[in-house]
Amino acid sequence: MANERPSKRGAATSSVHGGELRQQEANAITTPIYQTSTFWFKNSREVMDYQEGKTDREEYGRYGNPTWRAVERKLSELEGGDETVLFASGMCAATTTFFTMLPRDSHLIVTSDCYRRTRQFIEEFLSRMGVEVTVIEPSNLESFENAIRDDTALFFTESPTNPYLRVTDVEATCRIAHARGVKVIIDSTFATPVNQRTLDEGADLVIHSATKYLGGHNDLLAGTVTGSKEIVDPIRRALGVLGGIIDSHGAWLLLRGLKTLALRMDRHNSNGMALASYLEAHPKVRKVWYPGLESHPDHATAERSMTGFGGVVTFEIDTDLEGAIRFIDSTRIPYQAPSLGGVETLIELPVTMSFWDYTPKQRESWGITDSLVRLACGIEAEDDLIADIEQALTRV
């Protein structure tokens, strides 16, 4: 395994207590919001000690904040990593990491299920640095090994991916990559450290859109990167230059959300499994993608490497676009909205929500059909969610 876990505590205990000082200001249990842009020094000796690395403290708000640090320490414990860096968004975490780790004229391998904005960043910005990209199908180890070149610097994938929830065999992938000097970055937003700890399986970095499950309440934007100190330190320095920082209140909201992460994931996992099983048996549903189902192409990998399969269920209804719209507009509990991972269930038609600006040919190449639905289960009662989906399917 790549990293030793710094704590033997369970995920639920780490979610609550990890990273937070036992003795807070004024004996508070809750970590304060440090609402300040700068931090003062008592004298010149203290300044010089800081500059020489003899003291561990903050100087200026673009480089650090005690509220951030609590979040970073908590996530490092949950992930089993040395260091975590907190960002203003998941995209900021990804783009800053790419800028830091990809040399000019290098080679990057990604999977075809990558988030569309990540693909857009690769095409519009990394290409200016001369970075060449090879796109492979998710979970195809042979394609991955064949794609590696002498100048390959990174392999990046989500696991599970969006929207088809493909699951990477992280351990096998890292074994192949590291033998050729390639770093592996896993976006584990859909899994969370509760369901899978990819650093333990050999990944060099794990990235999250903390906007989703980590925050858990649809009330903040944030991103995180966790890994070894050697790899993370340059990313932290790049953040100080590029400036994609989170505000202290957003960091505090994330800290509060993380305290219930393990508890919430139990319900997301159970609701996801229940809805996936229900939908797979429904006569009006053509196909369901959920790693917990035996029918999923990566079920064996997911069952071996994950302790839960999350709350996102993707399915295709046996209808056309008009029928899919009737279905989704008839749901009453889910909100029709992008994103996922909050306590509220969200639902969307990718064709009208995330892929509306793409041509039919582009959508077809990515497998985005007119009747494809992504359901991000919240923590509501399972029976209520199933009853609502049932009544909506009668409208198809």
HELIX and SHEET records of a PDB file:
HELIX    1   1 ALA A   11  HIS A   17  1                                   7    
HELIX    2   2 GLU A   25  ASN A   27  5                                   3    
HELIX    3   3 SER A   44  GLN A   51  1                                   8    
HELIX    4   4 PRO A   66  GLU A   79  1                                  14    
HELIX    5   5 GLY A   90  MET A  101  1                                  12    
HELIX    6   6 ARG A  116  GLU A  124  1                                   9    
HELIX    7   7 LEU A  126  MET A  129  5                                   4    
HELIX    8   8 LEU A  141  ALA A  147  1                                   7    
HELIX    9   9 VAL A  170  ALA A  179  1                                  10    
HELIX   10  10 THR A  192  ASN A  195  1                                   4    
HELIX   11  11 LYS A  229  LEU A  242  1                                  14    
HELIX   12  12 SER A  248  LEU A  258  1                                  11    
HELIX   13  13 LEU A  261  GLU A  280  1                                  20    
HELIX   14  14 HIS A  299  SER A  305  1                                   7    
HELIX   15  15 LEU A  321  SER A  330  1                                  10    
HELIX   16  16 PRO A  360  SER A  365  1                                   6    
HELIX   17  17 GLU A  382  LEU A  393  1                                  12    
SHEET    1   A 7 GLU A  83  PHE A  87  0                                        
SHEET    2   A 7 GLY A 223  GLY A 227 -1                                        
SHEET    3   A 7 LEU A 205  SER A 209 -1                                        
SHEET    4   A 7 LYS A 183  ASP A 187  1                                        
SHEET    5   A 7 THR A 152  GLU A 158  1                                        
SHEET    6   A 7 HIS A 107  THR A 111  1                                        
SHEET    7   A 7 GLU A 132  ILE A 136  1                                        
SHEET    1   B 5 VAL A 285  TRP A 289  0                                        
SHEET    2   B 5 VAL A 312  ILE A 317 -1                                        
SHEET    3   B 5 LEU A 372  ALA A 376 -1                                        
SHEET    4   B 5 LEU A 346  GLU A 348 -1                                        
SHEET    5   B 5 TYR A 335  GLN A 336  1                                        
END                                                                             
